Amino acid sequence: MKLNDALPILRAACGKPFRELFVGHAEDLRTNKGNVGQLLLIYAGLKLDSNLTDFDDGELKTNKAKSDGSPLETMFITQISKNIDTFLGNPRTKFEESNLYLKTKNLIYLPVVKNSESAADWYFTQCVHIKMTPNTSLYRKMREDYESICDGLIRHVESSDDGFIHTTNGPNYVQVRSKDSKPYHPIYSNHYGRYISNKNHALYFMKSFMNDALNGRM
């Protein structure tokens, strides 16, 4: 399915309590918040799979928000353990060939309000579509973030006391930080021939990304 084909369905989902959208599943979301995105994909008509992006040409994300849609937390983009050497290698993978670009170049996200003890009362505030094309301000900022994060991760591996990567923020919208639970999943770099982290890490959008998207600053 193309992302544009799902837009009307996702827009129509906004403002409806989860008891209407996800009949029989709403209360399950209290214990597994990751299911929100999965249920939304099914609602839009997609099958769950392991493809890089949710749609043929884009990605769907949700994030916890205030009632006006503004973010309460950062937004997960993708894990980096399997492709760590695309950041650390010499030469590194070009931004336009990176998973970061492929996962975010055509993106739709829905802020979700969870201000009730009952997940049946939760709802999406709006449907935000962000398309990143070369020679735009967004493209330049994301590429700058990517290059800065690559440099930062390499600096950590080569200079930090433990030789591990650590939380690394780009200057604009993107950060790398740990994302794991016990038992932890260390990251091995073929480029360096050793473990460069004692737990998994992932790319995230910082709140600045969602705020700028919501306020038309892209």
Accessible surface in RSA format (square Angstrom, percent):
REM  Atomic radii and reference values for relative SASA: ProtOr
REM  Chains: A
REM  Algorithm: Lee & Richards
REM  Probe-radius: 1.40
REM  Slices: 20
REM RES _ NUM      All-atoms   Total-Side   Main-Chain    Non-polar    All polar
REM                ABS   REL    ABS   REL    ABS   REL    ABS   REL    ABS   REL
RES MET A   1    73.73  38.2  38.45  25.4  35.28  84.0  50.29  42.8  23.44  31.1
RES LYS A   2   106.23  51.8 106.11  65.1   0.11   0.3  66.11  59.5  40.11  42.7
RES LEU A   3     0.20   0.1   0.20   0.1   0.00   0.0   0.20   0.1   0.00   0.0
RES ASN A   4    90.18  62.2  80.91  78.2   9.27  22.3  24.99  60.1  65.19  63.0
RES ASP A   5    88.71  62.1  71.95  71.6  16.76  39.6  21.72  51.1  66.99  66.8
RES ALA A   6     0.06   0.1   0.06   0.1   0.00   0.0   0.06   0.1   0.00   0.0
RES LEU A   7    13.49   7.5  13.49   9.6   0.00   0.0  13.49   9.5   0.00   0.0
RES PRO A   8    84.11  61.3  73.50  67.0  10.61  38.6  78.52  64.8   5.59  34.7
RES ILE A   9    63.95  36.4  59.31  44.2   4.63  11.2  63.87  46.0   0.08   0.2
RES LEU A  10     0.39   0.2   0.39   0.3   0.00   0.0   0.39   0.3   0.00   0.0
RES ARG A  11   131.39  55.2 118.75  60.5  12.64  30.1  44.25  60.5  87.15  52.8
RES ALA A  12    56.34  51.8  39.70  61.3  16.63  37.8  52.10  73.4   4.24  11.2
RES ALA A  13     0.00   0.0   0.00   0.0   0.00   0.0   0.00   0.0   0.00   0.0
RES CYS A  14    29.84  22.6  12.40  13.8  17.44  41.0  11.68  29.6  18.15  19.6
RES GLY A  15    53.51  66.0   0.00   N/A  53.51  66.0  27.71  76.0  25.81  57.8
RES LYS A  16    81.45  39.7  80.65  49.5   0.80   1.9  44.40  40.0  37.05  39.5
RES PRO A  17    33.36  24.3  33.15  30.2   0.21   0.8  33.36  27.5   0.00   0.0
RES PHE A  18     0.00   0.0   0.00   0.0   0.00   0.0   0.00   0.0   0.00   0.0
RES ARG A  19   121.69  51.1 109.42  55.8  12.27  29.2  51.27  70.1  70.42  42.7
RES GLU A  20   105.24  60.4  82.99  62.8  22.25  53.0  33.50  64.8  71.74  58.6
RES LEU A  21    16.37   9.1   2.39   1.7  13.98  35.2   2.60   1.8  13.77  37.1
RES PHE A  22     8.51   4.3   4.07   2.5   4.45  11.6   8.42   5.1   0.10   0.3
RES VAL A  23   115.07  75.7  98.27  89.0  16.80  40.5  98.82  85.9  16.25  44.1
RES GLY A  24    74.93  92.4   0.00   N/A  74.93  92.4  40.49 111.1  34.44  77.1
RES HIS A  25    87.86  48.0  86.73  60.3   1.13   2.9  50.47  52.0  37.39  43.5
RES ALA A  26     7.87   7.2   6.25   9.6   1.63   3.7   6.25   8.8   1.63   4.3
RES GLU A  27    98.89  56.8  88.71  67.1  10.18  24.2  65.78 127.2  33.11  27.0
RES ASP A  28    76.57  53.6  70.09  69.8   6.48  15.3  21.96  51.7  54.61  54.5
RES LEU A  29     0.77   0.4   0.08   0.1   0.69   1.7   0.08   0.1   0.69   1.9
RES ARG A  30   113.47  47.6  84.22  42.9  29.26  69.7  23.45  32.1  90.02  54.6
RES THR A  31   129.78  92.3  91.75  93.0  38.03  90.6  80.86 108.6  48.91  73.9
RES ASN A  32    74.05  51.1  70.48  68.1   3.57   8.6  17.46  42.0  56.59  54.7
RES LYS A  33   128.78  62.8 118.28  72.6  10.50  25.0  82.68  74.4  46.11  49.1
RES GLY A  34    48.30  59.6   0.00   N/A  48.30  59.6  38.79 106.5   9.50  21.3
RES ASN A  35    37.85  26.1  37.85  36.6   0.00   0.0   2.96   7.1  34.89  33.7
RES VAL A  36     1.96   1.3   1.96   1.8   0.00   0.0   1.96   1.7   0.00   0.0
RES GLY A  37    21.02  25.9   0.00   N/A  21.02  25.9  19.28  52.9   1.74   3.9
RES GLN A  38    85.90  48.0  85.24  62.3   0.66   1.6  15.02  32.0  70.88  53.8
RES LEU A  39    26.45  14.7  24.63  17.6   1.82   4.6  24.63  17.3   1.82   4.9
RES LEU A  40     0.00   0.0   0.00   0.0   0.00   0.0   0.00   0.0   0.00   0.0
RES LEU A  41    21.49  12.0  21.49  15.4   0.00   0.0  21.49  15.1   0.00   0.0
RES ILE A  42    94.37  53.7  84.59  63.0   9.78  23.6  84.59  60.9   9.77  26.5
RES TYR A  43    74.51  34.8  49.07  27.9  25.44  66.2  42.47  31.9  32.04  39.5
RES ALA A  44     0.96   0.9   0.00   0.0   0.96   2.2   0.29   0.4   0.68   1.8
RES GLY A  45    55.08  67.9   0.00   N/A  55.08  67.9  29.48  80.9  25.60  57.3
RES LEU A  46    23.22  12.9  15.91  11.4   7.30  18.4  17.57  12.3   5.64  15.2
RES LYS A  47   186.37  90.9 171.31 105.1  15.06  35.8 117.83 106.1  68.54  73.0
RES LEU A  48    90.24  50.3  59.54  42.6  30.70  77.2  61.73  43.4  28.51  76.7
RES ASP A  49    93.28  65.3  50.44  50.2  42.84 101.3  38.37  90.3  54.90  54.8
RES SER A  50   116.77  98.7  81.24 108.4  35.53  81.8  54.00 115.0  62.77  87.9
RES ASN A  51   104.69  72.2  82.67  79.9  22.02  53.0  18.60  44.8  86.09  83.2
RES LEU A  52    71.54  39.8  56.74  40.6  14.80  37.2  63.01  44.3   8.53  23.0
RES THR A  53    25.08  17.8  21.05  21.3   4.03   9.6   9.10  12.2  15.98  24.2
RES ASP A  54    41.96  29.4  26.29  26.2  15.67  37.1   4.75  11.2  37.21  37.1
RES PHE A  55     3.51   1.8   0.00   0.0   3.51   9.1   1.74   1.1   1.77   5.1
RES ASP A  56   102.69  71.9  66.72  66.4  35.97  85.1  21.17  49.8  81.52  81.3
RES ASP A  57    49.50  34.7  40.30  40.1   9.20  21.8  30.07  70.8  19.43  19.4
RES GLY A  58     2.52   3.1   0.00   N/A   2.52   3.1   2.09   5.7   0.43   1.0
RES GLU A  59     4.18   2.4   4.18   3.2   0.00   0.0   0.00   0.0   4.18   3.4
RES LEU A  60    10.21   5.7   1.50   1.1   8.71  21.9   1.50   1.1   8.71  23.4
RES LYS A  61    25.57  12.5  22.42  13.8   3.15   7.5  14.88  13.4  10.69  11.4
RES THR A  62    33.28  23.7  15.56  15.8  17.73  42.2   0.18   0.2  33.11  50.0
RES ASN A  63     6.73   4.6   1.50   1.4   5.23  12.6   6.27  15.1   0.46   0.4
RES LYS A  64    75.43  36.8  73.94  45.4   1.49   3.5  16.92  15.2  58.51  62.3
RES ALA A  65     2.34   2.2   0.00   0.0   2.34   5.3   0.00   0.0   2.34   6.2
RES LYS A  66   108.53  52.9 102.67  63.0   5.86  13.9  54.05  48.7  54.48  58.0
RES SER A  67    77.60  65.6  57.74  77.1  19.86  45.8  22.49  47.9  55.12  77.2
RES ASP A  68   102.86  72.1  74.42  74.1  28.45  67.3  47.85 112.6  55.01  54.9
RES GLY A  69     0.87   1.1   0.00   N/A   0.87   1.1   0.00   0.0   0.87   1.9
RES SER A  70    24.03  20.3  23.82  31.8   0.21   0.5  22.35  47.6   1.68   2.4
RES PRO A  71     7.95   5.8   1.22   1.1   6.73  24.5   1.22   1.0   6.73  41.8
RES LEU A  72    76.69  42.7  59.09  42.3  17.60  44.2  59.15  41.5  17.53  47.2
RES GLU A  73    57.53  33.0  54.17  41.0   3.36   8.0  23.97  46.4  33.56  27.4
RES THR A  74    34.26  24.4  25.08  25.4   9.18  21.9  21.54  28.9  12.72  19.2
RES MET A  75     3.01   1.6   1.31   0.9   1.71   4.1   3.01   2.6   0.00   0.0
RES PHE A  76    65.59  32.8  60.40  37.4   5.20  13.5  60.40  36.6   5.20  14.9
RES ILE A  77     0.98   0.6   0.94   0.7   0.04   0.1   0.94   0.7   0.04   0.1
RES THR A  78    16.27  11.6  14.88  15.1   1.40   3.3   2.30   3.1  13.98  21.1
RES GLN A  79    69.44  38.8  62.12  45.4   7.31  17.4  36.77  78.3  32.67  24.8
RES ILE A  80     0.67   0.4   0.67   0.5   0.00   0.0   0.67   0.5   0.00   0.0
RES SER A  81    32.00  27.0  22.59  30.1   9.41  21.7  12.57  26.8  19.42  27.2
RES LYS A  82   207.95 101.4 167.55 102.8  40.40  96.2 118.44 106.6  89.52  95.4
RES ASN A  83    27.08  18.7  21.63  20.9   5.45  13.1  21.86  52.6   5.22   5.0
RES ILE A  84     4.97   2.8   4.70   3.5   0.27   0.7   4.70   3.4   0.27   0.7
RES ASP A  85    38.75  27.1  31.64  31.5   7.11  16.8  26.22  61.7  12.53  12.5
RES THR A  86    40.74  29.0  37.82  38.3   2.92   7.0  38.77  52.1   1.97   3.0
RES PHE A  87     3.40   1.7   3.40   2.1   0.00   0.0   3.40   2.1   0.00   0.0
RES LEU A  88     2.22   1.2   0.00   0.0   2.22   5.6   0.00   0.0   2.22   6.0
RES GLY A  89    12.41  15.3   0.00   N/A  12.41  15.3   8.44  23.1   3.98   8.9
RES ASN A  90   135.10  93.2 103.75 100.3  31.35  75.5  18.51  44.5 116.59 112.7
RES PRO A  91   125.42  91.4 106.80  97.4  18.62  67.7 110.33  91.1  15.10  93.8
RES ARG A  92    62.50  26.2  50.33  25.7  12.17  29.0  18.72  25.6  43.78  26.5
RES THR A  93    36.29  25.8  26.86  27.2   9.43  22.5  19.42  26.1  16.87  25.5
RES LYS A  94   127.66  62.3 122.34  75.1   5.31  12.7  72.00  64.8  55.66  59.3
RES PHE A  95     2.94   1.5   1.05   0.7   1.89   4.9   1.05   0.6   1.89   5.4
RES GLU A  96    77.76  44.6  68.48  51.8   9.28  22.1  32.41  62.7  45.35  37.0
RES GLU A  97   108.62  62.4  90.26  68.3  18.36  43.7  34.09  65.9  74.53  60.9
RES SER A  98     4.03   3.4   2.28   3.0   1.76   4.0   4.03   8.6   0.00   0.0
RES ASN A  99    42.88  29.6  39.66  38.3   3.22   7.8   0.94   2.3  41.94  40.5
RES LEU A 100     1.02   0.6   0.47   0.3   0.56   1.4   0.47   0.3   0.56   1.5
RES TYR A 101    23.60  11.0  23.60  13.4   0.00   0.0   7.51   5.6  16.08  19.8
RES LEU A 102    57.74  32.2  54.56  39.0   3.18   8.0  54.56  38.3   3.18   8.6
RES LYS A 103    22.17  10.8  21.90  13.4   0.27   0.6   0.35   0.3  21.82  23.2
RES THR A 104     5.40   3.8   2.50   2.5   2.90   6.9   2.50   3.4   2.90   4.4
RES LYS A 105    73.73  36.0  72.27  44.3   1.47   3.5  27.64  24.9  46.10  49.1
RES ASN A 106    10.33   7.1   9.43   9.1   0.90   2.2   4.00   9.6   6.33   6.1
RES LEU A 107     0.98   0.5   0.98   0.7   0.00   0.0   0.98   0.7   0.00   0.0
RES ILE A 108     0.05   0.0   0.05   0.0   0.00   0.0   0.05   0.0   0.00   0.0
RES TYR A 109     0.52   0.2   0.52   0.3   0.00   0.0   0.52   0.4   0.00   0.0
RES LEU A 110     0.00   0.0   0.00   0.0   0.00   0.0   0.00   0.0   0.00   0.0
RES PRO A 111     0.04   0.0   0.04   0.0   0.00   0.0   0.04   0.0   0.00   0.0
RES VAL A 112     2.07   1.4   2.07   1.9   0.00   0.0   2.07   1.8   0.00   0.0
RES VAL A 113     1.70   1.1   1.63   1.5   0.07   0.2   1.63   1.4   0.07   0.2
RES LYS A 114    35.99  17.6  19.43  11.9  16.56  39.4   9.89   8.9  26.11  27.8
RES ASN A 115   117.19  80.8  75.21  72.7  41.98 101.1  44.98 108.3  72.21  69.8
RES SER A 116    29.73  25.1  20.01  26.7   9.72  22.4  19.34  41.2  10.39  14.6
RES GLU A 117   151.10  86.7 137.41 104.0  13.68  32.6  68.94 133.3  82.16  67.1
RES SER A 118    35.84  30.3  32.74  43.7   3.11   7.2  29.52  62.9   6.33   8.9
RES ALA A 119     0.00   0.0   0.00   0.0   0.00   0.0   0.00   0.0   0.00   0.0
RES ALA A 120    13.14  12.1  13.14  20.3   0.00   0.0  13.14  18.5   0.00   0.0
RES ASP A 121    53.33  37.4  44.20  44.0   9.14  21.6  16.22  38.2  37.11  37.0
RES TRP A 122     8.84   3.5   8.20   4.0   0.65   1.5   8.84   4.7   0.00   0.0
RES TYR A 123    61.74  28.8  61.74  35.1   0.00   0.0  44.46  33.4  17.27  21.3
RES PHE A 124     0.00   0.0   0.00   0.0   0.00   0.0   0.00   0.0   0.00   0.0
RES THR A 125    32.44  23.1   6.65   6.7  25.79  61.5   9.85  13.2  22.60  34.2
RES GLN A 126    62.11  34.7  59.32  43.4   2.79   6.6  23.46  49.9  38.66  29.3
RES CYS A 127    23.58  17.8   0.96   1.1  22.62  53.2   0.96   2.4  22.62  24.4
RES VAL A 128    19.13  12.6  16.19  14.7   2.94   7.1  19.13  16.6   0.00   0.0
RES HIS A 129    62.61  34.2  33.62  23.4  28.98  74.1  19.52  20.1  43.08  50.1
RES ILE A 130    12.05   6.9   9.02   6.7   3.03   7.3  12.05   8.7   0.00   0.0
RES LYS A 131   129.50  63.2 103.81  63.7  25.69  61.2  56.89  51.2  72.60  77.3
RES MET A 132     5.20   2.7   0.97   0.6   4.23  10.1   1.08   0.9   4.12   5.5
RES THR A 133    60.90  43.3  60.73  61.6   0.18   0.4  47.99  64.5  12.91  19.5
RES PRO A 134    74.77  54.5  65.43  59.6   9.34  34.0  65.43  54.0   9.34  58.0
RES ASN A 135   133.79  92.3 110.26 106.6  23.54  56.7  28.41  68.4 105.39 101.9
RES THR A 136    49.14  34.9  44.69  45.3   4.44  10.6  48.82  65.6   0.32   0.5
RES SER A 137    53.52  45.2  47.73  63.7   5.79  13.3  31.43  66.9  22.09  30.9
RES LEU A 138     9.51   5.3   7.39   5.3   2.11   5.3   8.80   6.2   0.71   1.9
RES TYR A 139    16.16   7.5  16.16   9.2   0.00   0.0   5.90   4.4  10.26  12.6
RES ARG A 140   121.58  51.0 117.08  59.7   4.49  10.7  49.89  68.2  71.68  43.4
RES LYS A 141    66.11  32.3  65.64  40.3   0.47   1.1  34.21  30.8  31.90  34.0
RES MET A 142     1.28   0.7   1.28   0.8   0.00   0.0   1.28   1.1   0.00   0.0
RES ARG A 143   100.28  42.1 100.28  51.1   0.00   0.0  18.41  25.2  81.87  49.6
RES GLU A 144    91.04  52.3  84.33  63.8   6.70  16.0  33.64  65.1  57.40  46.9
RES ASP A 145     0.00   0.0   0.00   0.0   0.00   0.0   0.00   0.0   0.00   0.0
RES TYR A 146     1.09   0.5   0.84   0.5   0.24   0.6   1.07   0.8   0.02   0.0
RES GLU A 147    65.05  37.3  65.05  49.2   0.00   0.0  35.49  68.7  29.56  24.1
RES SER A 148    40.37  34.1  31.45  42.0   8.92  20.5  15.70  33.4  24.67  34.6
RES ILE A 149     0.63   0.4   0.63   0.5   0.00   0.0   0.63   0.5   0.00   0.0
RES CYS A 150     0.00   0.0   0.00   0.0   0.00   0.0   0.00   0.0   0.00   0.0
RES ASP A 151    67.72  47.4  62.74  62.4   4.98  11.8  20.16  47.4  47.56  47.4
RES GLY A 152     0.25   0.3   0.00   N/A   0.25   0.3   0.23   0.6   0.01   0.0
RES LEU A 153     0.00   0.0   0.00   0.0   0.00   0.0   0.00   0.0   0.00   0.0
RES ILE A 154    35.86  20.4  35.86  26.7   0.00   0.0  35.86  25.8   0.00   0.0
RES ARG A 155   137.97  57.9 132.37  67.5   5.60  13.3  61.10  83.5  76.87  46.6
RES HIS A 156    40.47  22.1  39.46  27.4   1.01   2.6  29.73  30.6  10.74  12.5
RES VAL A 157     3.23   2.1   0.01   0.0   3.23   7.8   0.01   0.0   3.23   8.8
RES GLU A 158   114.61  65.8  76.52  57.9  38.09  90.7  26.97  52.2  87.64  71.6
RES SER A 159    83.47  70.5  51.68  69.0  31.79  73.2  34.25  72.9  49.22  69.0
RES SER A 160    33.96  28.7  12.21  16.3  21.75  50.1  22.74  48.4  11.22  15.7
RES ASP A 161   161.52 113.1 118.52 118.0  43.00 101.7  43.89 103.3 117.63 117.3
RES ASP A 162    74.41  52.1  48.37  48.1  26.04  61.6  40.88  96.2  33.53  33.4
RES GLY A 163    11.26  13.9   0.00   N/A  11.26  13.9  10.66  29.2   0.60   1.3
RES PHE A 164    48.06  24.0  48.06  29.8   0.00   0.0  48.06  29.1   0.00   0.0
RES ILE A 165     3.75   2.1   0.00   0.0   3.75   9.0   0.00   0.0   3.75  10.2
RES HIS A 166    73.65  40.3  71.08  49.4   2.57   6.6  47.72  49.2  25.93  30.2
RES THR A 167    80.20  57.0  60.41  61.2  19.79  47.2  36.98  49.7  43.22  65.3
RES THR A 168    11.08   7.9   7.88   8.0   3.20   7.6  11.08  14.9   0.00   0.0
RES ASN A 169    83.11  57.3  60.94  58.9  22.17  53.4  15.92  38.3  67.19  64.9
RES GLY A 170     5.78   7.1   0.00   N/A   5.78   7.1   0.09   0.3   5.69  12.7
RES PRO A 171    81.84  59.6  39.00  35.5  42.84 155.7  52.32  43.2  29.52 183.5
RES ASN A 172    31.92  22.0  19.94  19.3  11.98  28.8   5.96  14.4  25.95  25.1
RES TYR A 173     5.43   2.5   5.43   3.1   0.00   0.0   4.71   3.5   0.71   0.9
RES VAL A 174     0.00   0.0   0.00   0.0   0.00   0.0   0.00   0.0   0.00   0.0
RES GLN A 175    17.74   9.9  17.74  13.0   0.00   0.0   0.00   0.0  17.74  13.5
RES VAL A 176     0.00   0.0   0.00   0.0   0.00   0.0   0.00   0.0   0.00   0.0
RES ARG A 177    71.31  29.9  71.31  36.4   0.00   0.0  25.39  34.7  45.92  27.8
RES SER A 178    50.05  42.3  40.05  53.4  10.00  23.0   6.92  14.7  43.13  60.4
RES LYS A 179    79.15  38.6  71.19  43.7   7.95  18.9  31.98  28.8  47.17  50.2
RES ASP A 180    46.24  32.4   5.46   5.4  40.78  96.4   9.20  21.7  37.04  36.9
RES SER A 181    79.71  67.4  73.44  98.0   6.28  14.5  44.75  95.3  34.97  49.0
RES LYS A 182   165.68  80.8 138.50  85.0  27.18  64.7  81.74  73.6  83.93  89.4
RES PRO A 183   114.63  83.5 107.69  98.2   6.94  25.2 114.53  94.6   0.10   0.6
RES TYR A 184    90.66  42.3  70.74  40.2  19.92  51.8  43.29  32.5  47.37  58.4
RES HIS A 185   102.48  56.0  99.18  68.9   3.30   8.4  74.35  76.6  28.14  32.7
RES PRO A 186    71.69  52.3  53.90  49.1  17.80  64.7  53.90  44.5  17.80 110.6
RES ILE A 187     2.25   1.3   0.46   0.3   1.78   4.3   2.25   1.6   0.00   0.0
RES TYR A 188   101.19  47.2  85.83  48.8  15.37  40.0  58.43  43.9  42.77  52.7
RES SER A 189     0.00   0.0   0.00   0.0   0.00   0.0   0.00   0.0   0.00   0.0
RES ASN A 190   122.65  84.6 101.89  98.5  20.76  50.0  28.75  69.2  93.89  90.8
RES HIS A 191    89.72  49.0  55.85  38.8  33.87  86.6  34.72  35.8  54.99  64.0
RES TYR A 192    56.24  26.3  29.95  17.0  26.29  68.4  32.50  24.4  23.74  29.3
RES GLY A 193    46.44  57.3   0.00   N/A  46.44  57.3  21.62  59.3  24.83  55.6
RES ARG A 194    87.57  36.8  84.39  43.0   3.18   7.6  54.08  73.9  33.49  20.3
RES TYR A 195   121.16  56.6 115.55  65.7   5.62  14.6  69.46  52.2  51.70  63.7
RES ILE A 196     0.00   0.0   0.00   0.0   0.00   0.0   0.00   0.0   0.00   0.0
RES SER A 197     1.26   1.1   0.86   1.2   0.40   0.9   0.11   0.2   1.15   1.6
RES ASN A 198    81.69  56.3  76.81  74.2   4.88  11.8  22.93  55.2  58.76  56.8
RES LYS A 199    54.26  26.5  54.26  33.3   0.00   0.0  14.16  12.7  40.10  42.7
RES ASN A 200    20.05  13.8  20.05  19.4   0.00   0.0   0.12   0.3  19.93  19.3
RES HIS A 201     9.89   5.4   9.89   6.9   0.00   0.0   4.74   4.9   5.15   6.0
RES ALA A 202     0.00   0.0   0.00   0.0   0.00   0.0   0.00   0.0   0.00   0.0
RES LEU A 203     1.01   0.6   1.01   0.7   0.00   0.0   1.01   0.7   0.00   0.0
RES TYR A 204    16.29   7.6  16.29   9.3   0.00   0.0   7.91   5.9   8.38  10.3
RES PHE A 205     1.24   0.6   1.24   0.8   0.00   0.0   1.24   0.8   0.00   0.0
RES MET A 206    33.23  17.2  33.23  22.0   0.00   0.0  17.89  15.2  15.33  20.3
RES LYS A 207    90.35  44.1  88.31  54.2   2.04   4.9  45.09  40.6  45.26  48.2
RES SER A 208    46.07  38.9  37.19  49.6   8.88  20.5  41.68  88.8   4.39   6.1
RES PHE A 209     2.82   1.4   2.82   1.7   0.00   0.0   2.82   1.7   0.00   0.0
RES MET A 210     0.46   0.2   0.46   0.3   0.00   0.0   0.46   0.4   0.00   0.0
RES ASN A 211    47.41  32.7  47.41  45.8   0.00   0.0   8.97  21.6  38.45  37.2
RES ASP A 212    22.94  16.1  22.94  22.8   0.00   0.0   0.00   0.0  22.94  22.9
RES ALA A 213    15.64  14.4   0.08   0.1  15.56  35.4   2.73   3.8  12.91  34.2
RES LEU A 214    42.33  23.6  11.39   8.1  30.94  77.8  13.45   9.4  28.89  77.7
RES ASN A 215    91.12  62.8  62.99  60.9  28.14  67.8  13.21  31.8  77.92  75.3
RES GLY A 216    68.88  84.9   0.00   N/A  68.88  84.9  35.99  98.8  32.89  73.7
RES ARG A 217   134.81  56.6 111.96  57.1  22.85  54.4  66.07  90.3  68.73  41.7
RES MET A 218    75.34  39.0  14.04   9.3  61.30 146.0  37.77  32.1  37.57  49.8
END  Absolute sums over single chains surface
CHAIN  1 A    10844.1       8556.9       2287.2       5383.8       5460.3
END  Absolute sums over all chains
TOTAL         10844.1       8556.9       2287.2       5383.8       5460.3
